Structures are given as structure tokens and as C-alpha cells.
Amino acid sequence: MAHRIYAISMAKVYPLYIAKAENKGRSRAEVDEIILWLTGHSRQSFEAALADDVNLETFFAQAPRLNPARALIKGVVCGVRVEDIEDPTMREIRYLDKLIDELARGKAMEKILRSEG
């Protein structure tokens, strides 16, 4: 059984991510950087996904290149440890939620994007 969240469009969730970041003094550009880093989308393909109103399941399924460093994302989102989520689509959604949470909490972009060095 698919989760209801899968049917929600990225275009509906995206402004919520931006609002969460901006309410904490962060920027839309940083939200975009996180999304592009995580999914491998270009600015154009991301804008197209928003324009096409694709749902979250499709957004992640059609991501050009899910970042291999996303496996380094650990921690709790919505009371669940992201690294313990078995469903691959739900795990991708929660990875993004976790990164946006880290942004809103003031974490440095290098740390959020799991940069080495």
C-alpha cells in the first residue's frame, strides 16, 4: 500500500520547505541547492517537475541521479530514524525533510551537503 504522502505534488511541498527555511533566516537558493544536490536535478529539470505538478513518488523515481552521499544522512524526522526507513521512496522523502530541518536549524551548507573535508 502506497503512503498518501506519495501522491502530494512537489509543487505543493516546495513552498513549505522555502517558508520553513526563510522563517529561520535561510534562503530559497539554499533550499534549491539541497534539492538539486540530493536528486541530481538541474535547475531546468527541477523547474519542469514543479511545472508538471509531479507527485513526490514520481519526483524521486525520476530523479536524474540520487546523490550517493545521501546514505550519510542520519537522524530522526517525524519520530523515525531516517536510516531505518525500509521503504525506498519514503526514505528519500525523509532525507529531504531532514536536510531542510538541518538548514532551518542553522547548520552550515557544507555539513548539510555532507561535503568531505
ZAMARGU-4260 file (C-alpha; in steps of 0.2 Angstrom, whole numbers, plus 5000, padded with zeros to 4 digits):
<rodrens>
0) 5000/5000/5000 | 5007/5017/4995 | 5008/5031/5008 | 4996/5046/5005 | 5012/5057/5005
5) 5017/5049/4989 | 5003/5057/4980 | 5007/5075/4986 | 5014/5086/4972 | 5032/5093/4974
10) 5025/5109/4969 | 5014/5109/4985 | 5028/5104/4997 | 5041/5115/4989 | 5034/5132/4996
15) 5033/5124/5013 | 5051/5120/5013 | 5055/5138/5007 | 5044/5145/5021 | 5052/5134/5034
20) 5070/5140/5028 | 5065/5158/5026 | 5057/5159/5043 | 5074/5154/5051 | 5084/5166/5040
25) 5089/5154/5027 | 5086/5156/5008 | 5076/5149/4994 | 5093/5147/4985 | 5099/5136/4999
30) 5083/5125/4998 | 5086/5123/4979 | 5104/5119/4982 | 5099/5105/4994 | 5086/5098/4982
35) 5097/5098/4967 | 5111/5090/4977 | 5100/5076/4983 | 5091/5072/4967 | 5104/5077/4953
40) 5091/5088/4945 | 5097/5103/4935 | 5088/5119/4938 | 5079/5116/4922 | 5073/5098/4926
45) 5068/5104/4944 | 5058/5118/4937 | 5050/5106/4924 | 5045/5094/4938 | 5037/5108/4948
50) 5028/5115/4932 | 5022/5097/4928 | 5015/5095/4946 | 5023/5078/4948 | 5020/5069/4964
55) 5033/5065/4977 | 5034/5047/4972 | 5037/5052/4953 | 5049/5066/4958 | 5061/5054/4967
60) 5058/5040/4955 | 5063/5051/4940 | 5077/5060/4949 | 5092/5060/4937 | 5105/5055/4950
65) 5101/5052/4968 | 5117/5058/4977 | 5126/5043/4984 | 5132/5054/4999 | 5114/5054/5005
70) 5117/5037/5014 | 5127/5048/5026 | 5111/5057/5031 | 5106/5051/5049 | 5095/5056/5062
75) 5076/5057/5067 | 5062/5065/5056 | 5044/5064/5062 | 5050/5052/5076 | 5058/5040/5064
80) 5076/5037/5061 | 5079/5040/5043 | 5092/5027/5041 | 5080/5014/5047 | 5066/5018/5035
85) 5064/5002/5024 | 5053/5009/5010 | 5065/5017/4997 | 5053/5031/4992 | 5049/5036/5010
90) 5067/5036/5014 | 5071/5048/5000 | 5056/5060/5006 | 5063/5059/5024 | 5081/5063/5018
95) 5075/5079/5010 | 5064/5083/5026 | 5080/5080/5037 | 5091/5091/5026 | 5078/5105/5026
100) 5077/5103/5045 | 5096/5105/5047 | 5095/5121/5036 | 5082/5128/5047 | 5092/5124/5062
105) 5106/5134/5055 | 5118/5120/5050 | 5132/5125/5038 | 5128/5120/5020 | 5145/5111/5019
110) 5139/5100/5033 | 5121/5098/5026 | 5128/5093/5009 | 5139/5080/5018 | 5155/5088/5010
115) 5171/5079/5014 | 5185/5090/5021
</rodrens>
